[in-house]
Amino acid sequence: MKQFLGYFLQGLLLFIPLIITFAVLFKLFDFFADIFSFIGISNSTLLNTGLGLIVTLGFIALLGVLASSFVFKQMFNYMEDKLEHAPFIRHIYSPIKDFTNAFVGNKKRFNKPVLVLTNSAAHIEELGFITNQDLSHLHEMDKIAVYMPMSYSLSGRLIIVPKDNVKPLKADASEVMKFIVSGGVSDVD
């Protein structure tokens, strides 16, 4: 049963992004095909469908070109700056952006897996990731920040613990995250 659940979660992690990607592509394709049908370039449904497919692929390639251009990056940075300073929206957008960047992109933050002693009397340890080793801005000199992901969830909690209670793990960070999120049923290589 444990192995089935591990395979199921692994399949779900692979399947959900694929389905969302295909749904977006299908909606985009449907949008362009509908435009060609509405304009009436041709009475042939097959030709309108083909044109819709070609324009969809071209549109996606154009977005890729724009995304890598200097001008687009500047526009995106400008819009992002406005979102991060907009009342109310900044409290939603900024944490989601930071959390997403922690998992993907150039700013991966969950790359230092550790074992944290959370209850010394019962010898209970929990898995987490060091997110900040310098807490001088909080006037905590001998403590570090550790993010503790929750099982079967994308949520977690941040704990501040003495450095002595943290033991670095010699394991791949993504494997440890998979192990935690799966509730301990997936194997760590």
LINLINTA-V194430 format. One line per field, one symbol per residue. psi: psi as a letter, one per 40 degrees, with the letter a starting at -180 (. if undefined). burial: I if it has 16 or more other C-alpha atoms within 10 Angstrom, else O. Layout:
BEGIN
psi->???
burial->???
END
This chain:
BEGIN
psi->dddddddddddddddddddddddddddddddddddddddfdiehdddddddddddddddddddddddeiddddddddddddddeehidddeddddddddddddiaefhdgegiihhhegddefhiiiahhdhehfdeefhdfiihhhgiiifieiaihihiiddehhiigihdddddddddeeediih.
burial->OOOOOIOOIOOOOOOOOOOOOOOOIOOIIIOIIOOIIOOOOOOOOOOIIOIIIOIIOOOOOOOOOOOOOOOOOOOOOOOIOOIIOOOOOIOOIIOOOOIOOIOOOOOOIIIIIIIIIIOOOOOOIOIIIIIOOOOOOOOOOOIIIIIIIIIOOOOOOOIOIOOOIIOOOOOOIOOIIIIIIIOIIIOOO
END
